[in-house]
Amino acid sequence: MAGNNQPDLFQADTQVERFDETAAPVYYKGDPDRVRARLHRILSEARVANALPWDPARARLYRRIVPQMSVWLPEDEGEQLRLEFETEMERLQSAA
């Protein structure tokens, strides 16, 4: 009978040593130009609408990601875009 090349499922995990647990996580910052373009597109959709232009799930997503994405821009620009987005969201919700 030929030898079994299948790994032993009950053997101690040897993969753990391959990961450096002391390494700091790496966070990537969004490209400001792409972030700016996306935020302006979302804001434009809201501005031209008379009612909420997105389904509830997408509206919740935008309420979550717009503030997060805006921190990748210069502080004053990000703050202005957050304010404009929230103003439009309030307008659209009151129109419903």
ROGUVO-106359 format. One record per residue: chain; x, y, z of N, C-alpha, C, O in turn. Coordinates in steps of 0.02 Angstrom, whole numbers, plus 50000, padded with zeros to 5 digits. Last residue first. Example, Ala and Ser with C-alpha at 12.3 -4.5 7.8 and 13.67 -1.06 7.14 Angstrom:
2
A,50642,49888,50354,50684,49947,50357,50645,50002,50394,50670,50057,50402
A,50660,49716,50390,50615,49775,50390,50660,49835,50390,50712,49834,50423
This chain:
96
A,47968,53131,50140,47934,53066,50135,47867,53065,50171,47833,53013,50171
A,48030,53246,50168,47986,53246,50110,47946,53182,50104,47896,53179,50068
A,48113,53214,50271,48054,53254,50288,48005,53258,50229,47946,53272,50239
A,48211,53146,50200,48170,53109,50248,48107,53149,50268,48055,53120,50280
A,48267,53249,50124,48234,53193,50091,48189,53154,50139,48136,53130,50119
A,48321,53331,50226,48271,53357,50179,48232,53301,50146,48171,53304,50142
A,48413,53242,50284,48357,53269,50324,48302,53295,50279,48243,53283,50292
A,48499,53225,50174,48463,53168,50203,48404,53190,50245,48350,53161,50241
A,48549,53356,50159,48509,53326,50106,48469,53266,50132,48411,53257,50113
A,48619,53367,50280,48566,53415,50264,48520,53386,50211,48459,53391,50216
A,48714,53265,50265,48663,53260,50318,48605,53307,50306,48548,53290,50319
A,48788,53321,50158,48754,53256,50150,48699,53249,50203,48643,53229,50186
A,48838,53439,50214,48794,53442,50156,48755,53377,50146,48696,53378,50128
A,48918,53383,50317,48863,53429,50333,48813,53432,50275,48753,53429,50286
A,49011,53311,50242,48968,53276,50290,48908,53319,50306,48852,53293,50309
A,49071,53417,50171,49034,53365,50134,48989,53325,50181,48933,53308,50161
A,49132,53486,50278,49081,53519,50235,49039,53467,50198,48978,53474,50194
A,49223,53391,50325,49170,53415,50369,49114,53448,50328,49055,53438,50343
A,49308,53380,50213,49269,53323,50237,49211,53343,50281,49156,53317,50274
A,49361,53510,50212,49323,53485,50154,49279,53426,50175,49221,53423,50156
A,49428,53516,50335,49374,53563,50321,49331,53539,50262,49270,53548,50264
A,49523,53405,50321,49473,53409,50374,49415,53455,50358,49357,53436,50367
A,49545,53326,50163,49565,53378,50211,49507,53391,50259,49449,53389,50240
A,49486,53154,50169,49495,53218,50136,49523,53268,50187,49524,53254,50247
A,49456,53047,50242,49514,53040,50198,49528,53104,50159,49575,53107,50120
A,49338,53070,50305,49399,53081,50345,49462,53073,50303,49516,53091,50326
A,49240,53030,50216,49257,53101,50218,49319,53115,50260,49350,53168,50252
A,49216,52897,50239,49256,52916,50181,49280,52988,50186,49334,53005,50162
A,49137,52905,50355,49200,52869,50356,49245,52890,50298,49305,52901,50307
A,49022,52976,50312,49066,53004,50364,49135,52970,50366,49185,53003,50379
A,48981,52882,50210,48998,52951,50194,49041,52982,50249,49093,53011,50233
A,48948,52757,50268,49013,52765,50235,49031,52837,50218,49090,52853,50212
A,48823,52772,50334,48880,52745,50370,48946,52763,50335,48994,52782,50368
A,48737,52823,50241,48742,52858,50306,48802,52834,50345,48830,52872,50385
A,48753,52724,50144,48780,52791,50132,48785,52830,50197,48834,52868,50206
A,48684,52618,50209,48754,52611,50190,48786,52680,50181,48840,52693,50207
A,48555,52671,50217,48592,52657,50279,48667,52650,50265,48708,52674,50304
A,48529,52677,50079,48529,52739,50118,48567,52729,50184,48605,52772,50205
A,48531,52541,50048,48582,52585,50020,48586,52651,50058,48640,52677,50069
A,48417,52500,50121,48482,52471,50135,48539,52515,50109,48589,52525,50143
A,48309,52574,50063,48330,52585,50133,48399,52557,50149,48436,52587,50188
A,48358,52633,49898,48320,52588,49941,48347,52596,50013,48402,52622,50022
A,48368,52807,49854,48397,52741,49864,48350,52698,49906,48309,52724,49943
A,48320,52936,49850,48332,52902,49786,48359,52831,49793,48372,52797,49743
A,48189,53006,49936,48249,52966,49947,48263,52924,49884,48222,52881,49867
A,48130,53136,49828,48118,53085,49879,48182,53044,49884,48226,53049,49840
A,48183,53217,49738,48128,53245,49777,48108,53198,49833,48074,53218,49881
A,48357,53236,49694,48298,53195,49710,48246,53234,49750,48263,53278,49790
A,48470,53309,49679,48422,53313,49624,48357,53275,49640,48308,53281,49603
A,48543,53278,49798,48521,53347,49784,48466,53351,49731,48420,53391,49736
A,48576,53142,49789,48530,53165,49841,48502,53234,49824,48442,53246,49833
A,48665,53142,49682,48605,53101,49679,48553,53125,49730,48493,53128,49715
A,48765,53225,49738,48727,53247,49680,48662,53208,49671,48610,53237,49655
A,48815,53141,49839,48783,53204,49857,48741,53231,49799,48687,53258,49811
A,48872,53041,49760,48819,53025,49808,48780,53087,49826,48718,53086,49827
A,48969,53120,49693,48918,53083,49655,48859,53066,49700,48801,53075,49680
A,49048,53165,49798,49011,53214,49758,48956,53180,49717,48902,53209,49707
A,49101,53042,49840,49058,53081,49885,49017,53133,49847,48959,53143,49862
A,49176,53007,49726,49121,52964,49749,49074,53003,49794,49013,52997,49788
A,49269,53112,49719,49224,53100,49663,49164,53058,49686,49107,53073,49666
A,49336,53093,49843,49301,53156,49828,49249,53146,49773,49192,53169,49779
A,49394,52968,49820,49347,52978,49875,49304,53040,49862,49243,53038,49870
A,49480,52998,49714,49426,52949,49705,49372,52957,49759,49312,52952,49745
A,49563,53093,49777,49526,53110,49716,49468,53063,49704,49414,53084,49685
A,49618,53022,49889,49574,53080,49898,49534,53099,49836,49476,53118,49842
A,49616,52853,49908,49641,52904,49863,49594,52964,49867,49535,52957,49850
A,49618,52800,50080,49587,52805,50014,49619,52861,49973,49645,52909,50000
A,49750,52716,50162,49709,52776,50155,49680,52779,50085,49715,52762,50036
A,49763,52565,50244,49773,52602,50182,49724,52660,50179,49664,52652,50193
A,49850,52501,50378,49788,52532,50356,49803,52573,50294,49851,52612,50293
A,49917,52358,50448,49927,52410,50398,49860,52436,50375,49817,52397,50355
A,49957,52314,50616,49913,52311,50558,49927,52370,50512,49947,52424,50534
A,50123,52265,50664,50068,52313,50669,50023,52307,50607,50048,52295,50552
A,50176,52107,50720,50174,52156,50666,50112,52201,50673,50057,52177,50687
A,50169,52006,50809,50189,52071,50835,50187,52126,50782,50194,52185,50798
A,50143,51889,50744,50089,51918,50784,50106,51986,50812,50062,52022,50836
A,50180,51837,50595,50211,51878,50646,50157,51914,50684,50128,51963,50661
A,50153,51674,50544,50125,51740,50552,50160,51777,50608,50168,51750,50663
A,50207,51549,50551,50219,51588,50490,50194,51660,50496,50212,51702,50455
A,50167,51482,50663,50232,51514,50665,50244,51559,50604,50288,51602,50606
A,50045,51426,50623,50044,51484,50668,50111,51520,50667,50113,51581,50671
A,50056,51308,50553,50050,51371,50515,50058,51432,50559,50076,51486,50535
A,50047,51196,50625,50114,51222,50614,50113,51287,50576,50165,51319,50567
A,49942,51132,50742,49945,51178,50686,50015,51208,50681,50039,51240,50727
A,49959,50958,50780,49963,51028,50801,49972,51073,50740,50006,51055,50693
A,49847,50843,50700,49915,50865,50715,49913,50938,50736,49870,50976,50713
A,49729,50803,50652,49733,50811,50725,49803,50832,50748,49816,50838,50807
A,49740,50784,50517,49695,50837,50540,49701,50850,50615,49679,50903,50639
A,49883,50758,50430,49847,50735,50489,49805,50793,50516,49832,50844,50536
A,49878,50767,50251,49899,50792,50316,49854,50765,50372,49795,50751,50362
A,49912,50633,50140,49861,50678,50167,49883,50702,50236,49905,50661,50277
A,49988,50536,50088,50015,50604,50086,49968,50656,50115,49982,50716,50114
A,50021,50375,50135,49967,50425,50135,49998,50495,50139,50032,50511,50188
A,50105,50257,50030,50102,50302,50088,50047,50354,50080,50030,50375,50024
A,50027,50112,49958,50067,50173,49953,50057,50215,50015,50006,50210,50049
A,50042,49942,50000,50000,50000,50000,50045,50062,50000,50094,50065,50037
